[in-house]
Amino acid sequence: MTEQTKKIITRFPPSPTGYLHVGSARTALFNYIYAKQNGGEMLFRSEDTDRERSKKEFEDEILESLEWLGIEIDKTKIVRQSERGETYRKYLEKMIADGTAYVSKEIAEKEGDRTEVIRFKNPNKKVIFKDTVRGDIEFDTTELGDFVIAKSLTEPLYHLAVVVDDYEMGVTHIIRGEDGISNTPRQILIQEAINAPRPFYTHMPFSLAPDRSKLSKRHGAVSIREYRKMGYLPEAMINYLMLLGWNPGTDKEIFSLGELIEEFDLTKIQKGGAIFDLVKLDWFNKEYIKKMSEQSFKEKVLEFLPEKLKDMREYSDEILTKMLPVIKERINKFSDLKEMFEGGELEYYFKNPEYNGENLLWKDAQKQETIEHLNKIISVIDNIDNFQSDEIKTSLWDYATEKGRGNVLWPMRFALSGKDKSPDPFTLSEILGKQKTIERLKIALDKLK
């Protein structure tokens, strides 16, 4: 078989025993993008033979997560191993008849052990296969012995089922994690026994935690479902996962799915494990947040905005709309809105802040001069018709520069937010509107008097 003479078919074969892991999602993306790039197709296989742990809801969630990532699955072609018992039996019977497998009598070492299994008749030969990432890999299969391929005619094991499925699905390219390398010699022997063509192999390095250990729960979220809940965008996840272990050879980092399909190169997958870095993922997400339209961004904000805030009597859609540029600047992911709310960074936009009047004083400023500054600010902004942040800043800047910016702008900002840290007073004024801004400045005056 050559890549030029046959339609390229890749496959993604998860076990539906849990949610879609980010490492598995990366494998699916590599398979999907390579197939799409070459006018081929990625097929989905549910390896659901573990009857106790496999659940339909996990399969549904995996498919939903793939769809969220932009991976199109033809659901009419889904293969489920639990439904293929008769197919595996047919191959096992033929292998036994051909002499490439046999029923082996076993000695039960403990109660419950099987006294009969089906073993592969190992030809004890050297196997060499070409791997896209590592080049030629050679194994002496003698050390494998006559390995077990089924517990019985109705209970095939992993290696037999995988080889049969890949053959019948027409899989031409197997792109999987590097842990699959040790499985390949057994699978090649079975391929040869059933006269199946050998697919092309690519074994990808693992995604690693910052300490170079295997990515796990202790390093944070590990499933696509969890990252969705944290408010990461699918475009950011796709972009970041594809650059884990693959380098385009340029400084370019932002790739749309279409650009990845166009520019991806299987031969540029790196041999070393790639570090999964949340800081870098946040950077990617921030870049895609910046690209969002106001409407799309607002819809996403509303999806993640705490209900306690939306239930406030003073809450208004008008104020929220004005807040969007500030929110967009402050967050890396949409779940940051919850942290902003819990840190008191959102409430003051909708209701007057509570604070001690002494906090309005800038460093060694006196009450009387601060009162004078606040009166001046009220006087100036009351006469601004175009109540936009730039216009407000222009109107107050010379006065603030003359009297000391901290002396003038600190009490203004604190009067509007009641916080040591908040957006600048011009931005706050525009969001609150002239009437609310003047109302809060007068409240500040009352606290000082």
Residue pairs with C-beta under 8 A, 6 or more apart in sequence:
1 172
1 197
1 198
3 38
3 172
3 200
6 172
7 39
7 40
7 41
7 170
7 172
8 34
8 35
8 38
8 39
8 40
8 41
8 172
8 173
9 35
9 40
9 41
9 42
9 43
9 169
9 170
9 171
9 172
9 173
10 31
10 32
10 34
10 35
10 40
10 41
10 42
10 43
10 171
10 172
10 173
10 174
10 175
11 31
11 42
11 43
11 44
11 45
11 166
11 169
11 171
11 174
12 27
12 28
12 31
12 32
12 42
12 43
12 44
12 45
12 66
13 44
13 45
13 46
13 47
13 162
13 165
14 20
14 24
14 46
14 47
14 62
15 46
15 47
15 48
15 50
15 53
15 54
16 46
16 47
16 48
16 54
16 55
16 56
16 58
16 59
16 62
17 50
17 53
17 54
17 55
17 58
18 58
18 223
19 58
19 61
19 62
19 65
19 223
19 224
19 225
19 226
20 28
20 61
20 62
20 65
20 66
20 223
20 224
20 225
21 222
21 223
21 224
22 207
22 215
22 221
22 222
22 223
22 224
22 227
22 237
22 241
22 276
23 177
23 206
23 207
23 215
23 222
25 65
25 66
25 69
25 224
25 237
25 241
26 204
26 207
26 241
26 242
26 244
26 245
27 175
27 176
27 177
27 204
28 42
28 66
28 69
28 71
29 69
29 71
29 238
29 241
29 242
30 175
30 202
30 204
30 242
30 246
30 264
30 266
30 269
31 42
31 173
31 175
32 42
32 71
32 72
33 242
33 257
33 260
33 261
33 264
34 40
34 173
34 175
34 264
34 266
35 41
35 42
35 173
36 42
36 261
37 261
37 262
37 264
40 172
41 74
42 71
42 73
43 74
43 77
43 78
43 79
43 169
43 171
44 63
44 66
44 73
44 74
44 75
44 77
44 78
44 79
45 78
45 79
45 80
45 81
45 165
45 169
46 54
46 59
46 78
46 79
46 80
46 81
46 82
47 81
47 158
47 161
47 162
48 54
48 59
48 80
48 81
48 82
49 81
49 82
49 156
49 161
51 82
54 82
61 225
63 73
63 75
65 223
65 224
65 225
65 228
66 73
67 73
68 224
68 228
68 234
69 224
69 234
69 237
69 238
70 234
70 238
70 257
79 165
79 169
81 161
81 165
84 161
84 164
84 165
85 154
87 164
87 168
88 150
88 156
88 160
88 161
88 164
89 153
89 154
89 156
91 160
91 164
91 194
92 101
92 118
92 149
92 150
92 153
92 156
92 160
93 153
94 194
95 101
95 120
95 149
95 193
95 194
96 102
96 103
96 118
98 193
99 121
100 120
100 121
100 193
100 194
101 118
101 119
101 120
101 121
101 149
101 193
102 118
102 119
102 121
102 146
103 116
103 117
103 118
104 116
104 117
104 118
104 119
104 146
104 148
105 115
105 116
106 113
106 114
106 115
106 116
106 117
107 115
108 114
108 115
114 151
116 152
117 148
117 150
117 151
117 152
118 148
118 149
118 150
118 151
118 152
118 153
119 146
119 147
119 148
119 149
120 146
120 147
120 148
120 149
120 186
120 189
120 190
120 193
121 146
122 141
122 142
122 144
122 145
122 146
122 147
122 189
123 141
123 189
124 141
124 142
125 141
125 142
126 138
126 139
126 140
126 141
127 138
127 139
127 141
127 184
127 185
127 188
127 189
128 136
128 137
128 138
128 139
129 136
129 137
129 184
129 185
129 188
129 198
129 201
130 136
130 137
130 200
130 201
131 137
131 181
131 201
131 202
131 203
132 200
132 201
132 202
132 203
132 266
132 267
132 269
133 202
133 203
133 204
133 205
133 269
133 270
133 271
134 181
134 203
134 271
137 181
137 184
139 184
139 185
141 185
141 186
141 189
144 185
144 186
147 159
147 186
148 157
149 156
149 157
149 159
149 160
149 190
150 156
150 157
150 160
151 157
156 164
158 183
159 183
159 186
159 187
159 190
160 190
162 183
162 187
163 187
163 190
163 191
163 194
163 196
164 194
165 171
166 174
166 196
166 199
167 191
167 194
167 196
167 197
171 199
172 199
172 200
173 199
173 200
173 202
174 180
174 199
174 200
174 201
174 202
175 202
175 204
175 266
176 202
176 203
176 204
177 203
177 204
177 206
178 203
178 204
178 205
178 206
179 206
180 203
181 203
184 201
188 198
190 196
191 197
191 198
202 266
202 269
204 245
204 269
205 245
205 269
205 270
205 271
205 272
205 273
205 274
206 214
206 215
206 273
206 274
207 215
207 244
207 245
207 273
207 274
207 275
207 276
208 214
208 215
208 273
208 274
208 275
208 276
209 215
209 216
209 219
209 275
209 276
210 219
210 275
210 276
210 277
212 273
212 275
213 219
215 222
215 276
216 222
219 276
220 278
221 227
221 230
224 237
227 237
229 335
230 333
230 334
230 335
231 300
231 304
231 333
231 334
231 335
231 336
231 337
232 281
232 285
232 333
232 334
233 285
233 288
233 289
235 256
235 257
235 288
236 281
236 284
236 285
236 287
236 288
237 281
238 257
238 260
239 253
239 254
239 255
239 256
239 260
239 284
239 288
240 280
240 281
240 284
242 255
242 260
242 264
243 253
243 255
244 274
244 275
244 276
245 269
245 270
245 273
245 274
246 264
246 265
246 268
246 269
246 270
247 268
247 270
248 255
248 263
248 265
248 268
249 265
249 268
253 284
254 284
254 287
255 263
282 332
282 333
283 332
285 332
285 333
286 331
286 332
289 297
289 328
289 331
289 332
290 328
292 300
292 328
294 324
297 324
297 328
298 320
298 321
298 324
300 334
301 320
301 324
301 327
301 334
301 337
302 310
302 320
303 334
304 334
304 335
304 337
304 338
305 320
305 337
305 341
306 337
306 338
306 341
308 341
309 315
309 341
309 346
309 347
309 350
312 347
312 350
312 351
314 350
314 351
315 350
316 350
319 349
319 350
319 431
319 432
320 349
322 430
322 431
323 346
323 349
323 431
326 423
326 427
326 431
327 337
327 340
330 336
330 340
330 345
331 337
331 340
337 346
340 346
341 347
344 419
345 419
345 422
347 353
348 416
348 417
348 418
348 419
348 422
349 431
349 432
352 439
352 440
352 443
353 416
353 417
353 418
353 419
353 440
354 418
355 414
355 418
355 447
356 447
357 444
357 447
357 448
359 414
359 418
360 370
360 410
360 411
360 414
360 415
360 444
360 447
360 448
361 367
361 370
361 411
362 370
362 404
362 406
362 407
362 410
362 411
363 406
365 406
365 407
365 411
367 448
369 407
370 407
370 411
370 448
371 445
371 448
371 449
373 403
373 407
373 408
373 411
373 412
374 411
374 412
374 415
374 441
374 444
374 445
374 448
375 445
376 399
376 408
377 396
377 408
377 412
377 441
378 438
378 441
378 442
380 395
380 396
380 399
381 387
381 392
381 395
381 396
381 429
381 434
381 437
381 438
382 434
382 438
384 391
384 392
384 395
384 434
387 429
387 430
387 433
387 434
388 430
389 424
389 426
389 427
389 429
389 430
390 426
392 425
392 426
392 429
392 430
393 426
396 408
396 409
396 412
396 426
399 408
400 407
400 408
400 409
409 424
409 425
411 444
412 425
412 441
413 422
413 424
413 425
413 428
414 420
414 444
415 440
415 441
415 443
415 444
416 422
416 425
416 428
416 429
416 432
416 437
416 440
416 441
417 423
417 428
422 428
423 431
428 437
429 437
432 440
